[in-house]
Amino acid sequence: MRGMNSNTANPRVAYLLKTFPRLSETFILNEILGLEQMGVEIKIFSLKTPDDGPVHPSVAAVKAEVDYVPSLVPQFRPHNLARLLACQFLLLFLETRRYLAAAKFYFLKPGKSRLKDYLQACYLAWVLRYERFEHLHVHFANVPATVAEVVHRLIGIPYTLTAHAKDIYLTPPAELARKVQTATCVLTCTEHNQKYLSTLAAGYTPVHLAYHGIDVSRFSMQPRDHSAHHNERPLILSVGRFCEKKGFEYLIESCRILVNRGYSFECRIVGYGELQNKLLTKIAALKLGSYISLPGRMTQDQLAALYPKASMFVLPCLITDNGDRDGIPNVLIEAMASGTPVISTNVSGIAELIEQGENGLLVEQRDATVLADAMECLIVRPDTCSRLANRARETVSSRFTLEASAQRVYDILRPFLSGDTFYAPLSTGEEGQSLPY
């Protein structure tokens, strides 16, 4: 493929995502907006079409064109099949050796191989070849990275990979190591992840730390006049997908403990997901219907207005039995930017954001009593709330801004977008797998 001129005014990159836009992935939205502000030209390729739910208003500010890659599921459409098959034949005719090597690699590699993913990879490869893209950047080490691997083998385009949380710890280590070693470089959002991925990279691929950032200007910090609201019930706020790793069941149990201790409060758990009915059942069983509500999905603008009203923000993340865990949830950063005291757990990279007793409180995972103790502390000690809130805002403003995050990602990707680095021709081993270089 042609090298990109290093003097190109607007570096150009294809972004491969599983779904765009997605309400729970503000970190990707922020990254795209930040890079576009720095002059990077992006085209987004989404493997899935999003549902009809709400989207963040800032999605409208994205300049990038979005190409929804045709798929055979969830609904079969003949024209999608025709587009997918056309790309197969074009690649087989024009890139015969690589097509056969890629097919051999994909369908003979260990683990699950889905025809759907291979067909989508061929479509993407053809579009990138036809539109003369020089680089592919991928978010998530699971299905998107699987597709990127095949694209790399089909047309030789290099890819960089940003790995996050679930995709890292639920991907079999041997598979993850192969994807990491095939990538030109890897980015990840916590030091905890970086150390793990570096062991898998085995010296073949650099692994860079790039914290997520937020637009701090969108989150206002309101002065906290506790004396003016002493007759109001404290608002305990939490936000996240209704999945096990968020620890919402322990938050509900902690609320029951606080009620038993004689406290009156309101708890809102904002979000959606597969555990909603289970959470509602638990709230009813513990007779907490007058204390806890699940108001559903909210956009970032709605949350920005809600954070300052909360007395505290609580997210008791945990590591599930299968290893799934969070990195640094963006909602923690948003709450801290809003001057809301935060409580979370010492899981994964959260301690890289929250320093115990300095800008928030950290408790052990899966311990409802200790969590209730921390919540009680913030209810009865407004001076502690104010101190933590001020330092939390300072932490975000100094280390987790949209500008700092975008600059970091840009600095890491810039050599691969400008043609400053040499990319070796595609090489194939005896088993049909690309060799690390």
C-alpha positions, 0 to 999 in steps of 0.5 A, spaced: 500 500 500 502 507 498 505 510 504 502 516 507 505 523 506 508 525 512 506 532 511 499 531 510 495 536 513 489 532 516 491 525 518 486 519 516 484 513 520 479 508 519 475 507 526 472 500 527 467 499 533 462 494 535 456 499 535 456 506 534 453 510 537 452 507 544 450 510 550 455 506 555 461 508 551 462 515 552 469 514 552 470 512 545 465 518 543 470 523 547 476 520 543 473 521 536 471 528 538 478 530 541 481 527 535 477 531 530 478 537 534 486 536 533 485 535 525 484 527 524 480 525 519 476 519 521 471 514 518 467 510 523 466 502 521 460 499 526 459 492 526 452 493 529 447 498 528 445 501 534 438 500 537 433 506 537 434 508 544 437 515 546 444 518 544 448 523 547 447 530 544 454 530 543 454 525 537 451 530 533 458 534 533 461 528 530 464 529 523 466 522 521 462 518 516 459 512 519 459 506 515 454 500 518 458 494 516 453 489 512 451 483 517 447 477 516 444 477 523 440 479 527 435 480 521 437 477 514 436 482 508 438 479 501 441 486 499 446 485 505 448 478 503 449 480 496 454 486 498 458 481 503 458 476 497 461 481 492 466 483 496 468 476 497 469 475 490 473 481 489 478 479 494 478 472 491 480 475 484 484 481 486 488 478 492 487 471 491 494 469 495 492 473 501 484 471 501 486 464 501 491 465 507 486 469 511 481 464 510 486 458 512 488 462 518 481 464 520 477 457 520 483 453 522 485 457 528 483 455 535 477 457 538 470 459 535 470 462 528 463 465 525 462 466 518 459 472 520 465 475 522 469 473 516 464 476 511 464 482 515 472 482 515 472 481 507 467 487 506 471 492 511 477 490 507 475 491 500 472 498 502 479 500 506 482 497 500 478 501 495 478 508 499 485 507 500 486 507 507 493 506 510 491 505 517 485 501 522 484 503 529 480 498 533 476 499 539 475 492 543 480 486 543 474 481 542 470 481 536 472 488 533 479 485 534 478 478 530 475 482 524 481 487 524 486 480 524 482 478 518 482 485 515 490 485 516 491 478 513 487 480 507 490 487 505 496 488 509 493 494 512 496 495 519 492 496 525 492 499 532 488 496 538 485 499 544 483 494 549 479 496 555 476 491 560 471 486 559 474 484 552 481 483 555 479 479 561 474 475 558 478 473 551 482 467 552 490 469 554 493 465 547 488 469 543 489 475 546 496 475 546 496 473 538 491 479 537 496 484 541 502 481 538 499 482 531 497 489 532 502 495 531 501 498 538 496 497 543 493 502 547 489 501 554 486 505 559 489 503 566 496 501 568 493 495 571 491 493 564 497 495 561 501 491 565 497 485 563 497 486 556 505 487 556 506 480 559 502 478 553 505 482 548 512 479 549 516 484 547 513 484 540 508 490 541 509 496 545 503 497 550 501 504 551 497 507 557 492 512 555 487 514 560 480 516 558 478 523 559 472 528 559 470 535 557 470 538 564 466 544 562 460 540 561 460 538 568 459 544 573 461 544 580 455 547 585 457 550 592 454 545 597 450 549 602 448 543 607 445 547 612 440 549 607 438 542 605 438 539 612 430 537 611 431 534 605 433 526 604 440 525 601 440 523 594 445 517 593 446 516 585 449 510 581 450 510 574 451 504 569 449 498 565 445 493 569 450 487 569 454 483 575 460 487 575 457 494 577 455 491 584 448 494 584 446 488 588 451 490 594 449 497 593 441 495 594 443 491 600 447 497 603 441 501 603 437 496 607 443 497 612 442 504 612 435 504 613 436 499 619 440 504 622 435 509 622 437 513 615 432 516 610 435 517 603 433 517 596 437 512 592 437 512 584 440 507 580 440 510 573 442 505 567 439 499 563 441 492 562 440 484 563 439 484 570 434 490 571 428 485 573 433 481 578 434 488 581 427 490 582 426 483 585 431 485 590 428 492 591 421 489 593 424 483 597 428 488 601 422 493 602 426 498 599 421 501 594 420 508 597 428 509 598 430 506 591 428 507 584 431 505 577 429 511 572 432 508 566 437 510 561 439 518 561 444 521 556 450 525 558 447 532 559 441 529 563 447 526 568 451 532 568 444 536 571 443 530 576 450 529 579 451 536 582 444 534 586 447 528 589 450 527 596 454 522 593 456 517 587 456 510 589 459 505 584 461 498 588 464 495 582 467 487 583 470 482 579 466 477 577 467 469 577 469 469 570 474 475 571 470 480 568 471 487 571 471 495 569 477 499 568 476 506 570 468 507 569 467 514 566 461 515 570 466 516 576 470 521 572 464 525 571 461 525 578 468 527 580 468 533 575 461 535 578 464 535 585 460 529 587 463 525 593 464 518 590 465 511 593 467 505 589 472 499 590 479 498 589 478 494 583 482 494 577 484 501 575 479 505 580 485 506 585 489 510 579 483 515 579 481 515 587 486 516 592 483 513 599 481 519 603 484 524 599 479 525 593 474 519 594 473 513 598 475 506 596 472 500 600 473 492 599 468 489 593 462 485 595 462 487 602 455 491 603 456 493 611 463 496 609 460 500 603 454 502 608 459 505 613 462 509 607 455 511 605 454 513 612 460 517 613 458 521 607 451 522 610 453 525 617 460 528 615 459 534 610 466 537 612 468 530 609 464 531 603 466 538 601 473 536 602 473 530 597 469 534 592 474 539 591 480 534 591 476 530 586 474 536 581 482 538 581 484 530 580 479 530 574 482 537 571 489 535 572 489 528 569 483 526 566 480 531 561 478 530 554 484 535 551 489 531 555 486 524 553 486 526 545 493 529 545 495 522 548 492 518 543 494 522 538 501 522 540 501 515 540 497 514 533 501 519 529 507 515 527 502 510 524 498 516 521 503 519 517 507 514 514 513 515 519 514 508 520 516 502 516 510 497 515 513 490 513 510 486 507 505 481 510 508 475 512 505 468 513 508 462 517 507 455 515 500 455 519 497 461 515 498 466 521 502 472 520 508 473 524 510 478 529 514 484 527 
